């Protein structure tokens, strides 16, 4: 099952592994890139968004930010 989240994001329900009581969702950009996952975080007793390590858009933003700082 997929659900649109605003203009730029989609949430896709992931299959639950055996023994897991709560659902997980993959959060995807318009191009299909997985930006992170929403899953239950038992220590906080709530759902939590975990960004995908090295997501492309973050790398681009960080390099642009560094270039601006270097030129200033």
C-alpha positions as CSV (number, residue, x, y, z in Angstrom):
1,X,0.0,0.0,0.0
2,X,1.3,3.4,-0.9
3,X,0.1,6.8,0.1
4,X,1.0,10.3,-1.2
5,X,2.3,12.7,1.4
6,X,2.0,16.2,0.0
7,X,3.5,17.1,-3.3
8,X,6.9,15.5,-3.1
9,X,6.7,12.4,-0.8
10,X,5.2,9.0,-0.8
11,X,4.9,6.5,2.0
12,X,5.0,2.8,1.2
13,X,3.9,0.2,3.8
14,X,6.6,-2.4,4.2
15,X,6.0,-6.1,4.8
16,X,6.3,-6.9,8.6
17,X,9.0,-9.3,9.6
18,X,8.0,-12.3,11.7
19,X,7.5,-11.3,15.3
20,X,7.1,-7.6,14.7
21,X,4.0,-6.0,16.2
22,X,4.1,-2.5,14.6
23,X,4.2,-1.3,11.0
24,X,7.1,0.3,9.1
25,X,6.9,2.6,6.2
26,X,9.5,3.6,3.6
27,X,9.4,7.4,2.8
28,X,10.2,7.9,-0.9
29,X,10.9,11.0,-3.0
30,X,9.2,11.6,-6.3
31,X,12.1,9.9,-8.1
32,X,11.6,6.7,-6.0
33,X,14.7,7.3,-3.8
34,X,14.2,6.1,-0.3
35,X,14.8,9.0,2.0
36,X,14.2,7.1,5.3
37,X,11.8,4.9,7.2
38,X,9.1,5.5,9.8
39,X,9.1,2.8,12.5
40,X,8.1,2.3,16.1
41,X,10.9,3.4,18.6
42,X,10.1,1.5,21.8
43,X,12.3,3.7,24.1
44,X,10.2,6.8,23.2
45,X,7.0,4.8,22.8
46,X,6.2,6.5,19.5
47,X,6.9,6.3,15.8
48,X,10.2,7.8,14.7
49,X,11.6,8.9,11.3
50,X,15.1,7.4,10.6
51,X,16.7,9.1,7.5
52,X,18.6,6.9,5.1
53,X,22.3,7.4,5.6
54,X,23.9,9.3,2.7
55,X,20.6,10.3,1.1
56,X,21.5,12.0,-2.2
57,X,19.7,15.3,-1.5
58,X,21.6,15.7,1.8
59,X,25.0,15.3,0.1
60,X,24.0,17.9,-2.5
61,X,22.8,20.4,0.1
62,X,25.9,19.9,2.2
63,X,28.3,20.4,-0.7
64,X,26.4,23.5,-1.8
65,X,26.6,24.9,1.8
66,X,30.4,24.2,2.0
67,X,31.0,25.9,-1.4
68,X,29.1,29.0,-0.1
69,X,31.1,29.1,3.1
70,X,34.4,28.7,1.2
71,X,33.6,31.6,-1.2
72,X,32.6,33.9,1.7
